[in-house]
Amino acid sequence: MAEFDRELADLPPELRWREWMRRIEAVLFASASPVPRDDLARVVGQGASVDLLVEDLTADLEGRAFEIAQVAGGWMFRTRAAYAPAIRATADRGDQMLDLNEFDVAVLAAIAYHQPITRDGLKDIFGKEISRELIGRLHARDLIRTGPRSPRRGAPYTFVTTAQFLVAFGLESLLDLPDREQLADAGVVAEG
């Protein structure tokens, strides 16, 4: 097998750049999860900036039905939000559906904002016990996982969100969660 040529020194600079962009495009297209910068750097030469290559590729995709999104510490292709109704109306999305009801999303949001949080902590927020089935559904969809436990014997489990949570909601990090004022402006929570 021939050695993979990252540098492409035999190509003129403009063609070299274009080929690096296409390599990044191919890797993102083939990946089902966000691809970190270090992984993308393995397909381009030493002097190439992954960030600039992704910017140029993003510009090339302007006006297309899909885009490159920076989520969960990497980049991935996703369909633009404007096309969600068309996809819902026609496409077979299989197991891509989160299938969460409003309460499930509220519990997931509470975990995201208060992590690590115990079931008792969730009970304090919602005023009722959170079922093991709901926690199990969120686990099964890889949206949450067990978090750190206190070092004392018998300490309760805690829950935290996962990288899949960031992907599912299009977030680069938990810092991208809306603050209370943004939620109030959107009518999701009461002001004050």
Contacts in CASP RR format, 6 or more apart in sequence:
PFRMAT RR
TARGET T0000
AUTHOR 0000-0000-0000
METHOD contacts of the structure
MODEL  1
MAEFDRELADLPPELRWREWMRRIEAVLFASASPVPRDDLARVVGQGASV
DLLVEDLTADLEGRAFEIAQVAGGWMFRTRAAYAPAIRATADRGDQMLDL
NEFDVAVLAAIAYHQPITRDGLKDIFGKEISRELIGRLHARDLIRTGPRS
PRRGAPYTFVTTAQFLVAFGLESLLDLPDREQLADAGVVAEG
4 43 0 8 1.000
6 42 0 8 1.000
6 43 0 8 1.000
6 44 0 8 1.000
6 45 0 8 1.000
6 46 0 8 1.000
7 45 0 8 1.000
7 46 0 8 1.000
8 15 0 8 1.000
8 16 0 8 1.000
8 19 0 8 1.000
8 20 0 8 1.000
8 45 0 8 1.000
9 16 0 8 1.000
11 19 0 8 1.000
17 48 0 8 1.000
17 53 0 8 1.000
17 56 0 8 1.000
20 43 0 8 1.000
20 44 0 8 1.000
20 45 0 8 1.000
20 48 0 8 1.000
20 53 0 8 1.000
21 53 0 8 1.000
21 56 0 8 1.000
21 57 0 8 1.000
21 60 0 8 1.000
23 43 0 8 1.000
23 44 0 8 1.000
24 40 0 8 1.000
24 43 0 8 1.000
24 44 0 8 1.000
24 50 0 8 1.000
24 53 0 8 1.000
24 54 0 8 1.000
24 57 0 8 1.000
25 57 0 8 1.000
27 35 0 8 1.000
27 39 0 8 1.000
27 40 0 8 1.000
27 43 0 8 1.000
28 35 0 8 1.000
28 68 0 8 1.000
28 75 0 8 1.000
28 76 0 8 1.000
28 77 0 8 1.000
29 77 0 8 1.000
31 76 0 8 1.000
33 72 0 8 1.000
33 76 0 8 1.000
33 163 0 8 1.000
33 167 0 8 1.000
34 70 0 8 1.000
34 71 0 8 1.000
34 72 0 8 1.000
34 73 0 8 1.000
34 74 0 8 1.000
34 75 0 8 1.000
34 76 0 8 1.000
34 163 0 8 1.000
34 167 0 8 1.000
35 74 0 8 1.000
35 75 0 8 1.000
35 76 0 8 1.000
36 73 0 8 1.000
36 74 0 8 1.000
37 50 0 8 1.000
37 51 0 8 1.000
37 74 0 8 1.000
40 50 0 8 1.000
40 53 0 8 1.000
40 54 0 8 1.000
40 75 0 8 1.000
41 48 0 8 1.000
41 50 0 8 1.000
44 50 0 8 1.000
44 53 0 8 1.000
54 68 0 8 1.000
54 75 0 8 1.000
57 68 0 8 1.000
58 67 0 8 1.000
58 68 0 8 1.000
61 67 0 8 1.000
61 68 0 8 1.000
64 80 0 8 1.000
65 79 0 8 1.000
65 80 0 8 1.000
65 83 0 8 1.000
66 77 0 8 1.000
66 78 0 8 1.000
66 79 0 8 1.000
66 80 0 8 1.000
67 77 0 8 1.000
67 78 0 8 1.000
67 79 0 8 1.000
67 80 0 8 1.000
68 75 0 8 1.000
68 76 0 8 1.000
68 77 0 8 1.000
69 75 0 8 1.000
69 76 0 8 1.000
69 77 0 8 1.000
69 78 0 8 1.000
69 170 0 8 1.000
70 172 0 8 1.000
71 166 0 8 1.000
71 167 0 8 1.000
71 170 0 8 1.000
71 171 0 8 1.000
71 172 0 8 1.000
72 163 0 8 1.000
72 164 0 8 1.000
72 166 0 8 1.000
72 167 0 8 1.000
72 171 0 8 1.000
72 172 0 8 1.000
72 173 0 8 1.000
73 163 0 8 1.000
73 166 0 8 1.000
73 172 0 8 1.000
73 173 0 8 1.000
76 167 0 8 1.000
78 170 0 8 1.000
79 87 0 8 1.000
87 93 0 8 1.000
98 141 0 8 1.000
98 143 0 8 1.000
98 168 0 8 1.000
100 108 0 8 1.000
100 137 0 8 1.000
100 141 0 8 1.000
103 134 0 8 1.000
104 134 0 8 1.000
104 137 0 8 1.000
104 138 0 8 1.000
106 126 0 8 1.000
107 122 0 8 1.000
107 126 0 8 1.000
107 130 0 8 1.000
107 134 0 8 1.000
107 138 0 8 1.000
108 138 0 8 1.000
108 143 0 8 1.000
108 144 0 8 1.000
108 161 0 8 1.000
108 165 0 8 1.000
110 117 0 8 1.000
110 122 0 8 1.000
110 125 0 8 1.000
110 126 0 8 1.000
111 117 0 8 1.000
111 122 0 8 1.000
111 138 0 8 1.000
111 144 0 8 1.000
111 159 0 8 1.000
111 160 0 8 1.000
111 161 0 8 1.000
112 161 0 8 1.000
112 165 0 8 1.000
112 174 0 8 1.000
112 177 0 8 1.000
113 177 0 8 1.000
114 121 0 8 1.000
114 125 0 8 1.000
115 147 0 8 1.000
115 158 0 8 1.000
115 159 0 8 1.000
115 160 0 8 1.000
115 161 0 8 1.000
116 147 0 8 1.000
116 148 0 8 1.000
116 158 0 8 1.000
116 159 0 8 1.000
116 160 0 8 1.000
117 158 0 8 1.000
117 159 0 8 1.000
118 156 0 8 1.000
118 157 0 8 1.000
118 158 0 8 1.000
118 159 0 8 1.000
119 129 0 8 1.000
119 130 0 8 1.000
119 135 0 8 1.000
119 156 0 8 1.000
119 157 0 8 1.000
119 159 0 8 1.000
120 156 0 8 1.000
122 130 0 8 1.000
122 159 0 8 1.000
123 129 0 8 1.000
123 130 0 8 1.000
135 144 0 8 1.000
135 159 0 8 1.000
138 144 0 8 1.000
138 159 0 8 1.000
139 145 0 8 1.000
141 164 0 8 1.000
141 168 0 8 1.000
142 162 0 8 1.000
142 164 0 8 1.000
142 165 0 8 1.000
143 161 0 8 1.000
143 162 0 8 1.000
143 164 0 8 1.000
143 165 0 8 1.000
143 168 0 8 1.000
144 159 0 8 1.000
144 160 0 8 1.000
144 161 0 8 1.000
144 162 0 8 1.000
144 165 0 8 1.000
145 159 0 8 1.000
145 160 0 8 1.000
145 162 0 8 1.000
146 157 0 8 1.000
146 158 0 8 1.000
146 159 0 8 1.000
146 160 0 8 1.000
147 157 0 8 1.000
147 158 0 8 1.000
147 159 0 8 1.000
147 160 0 8 1.000
148 158 0 8 1.000
149 155 0 8 1.000
149 156 0 8 1.000
149 157 0 8 1.000
149 158 0 8 1.000
150 156 0 8 1.000
161 174 0 8 1.000
165 171 0 8 1.000
166 172 0 8 1.000
166 173 0 8 1.000
166 174 0 8 1.000
170 176 0 8 1.000
171 177 0 8 1.000
178 186 0 8 1.000
180 189 0 8 1.000
183 189 0 8 1.000
184 190 0 8 1.000
184 191 0 8 1.000
184 192 0 8 1.000
END
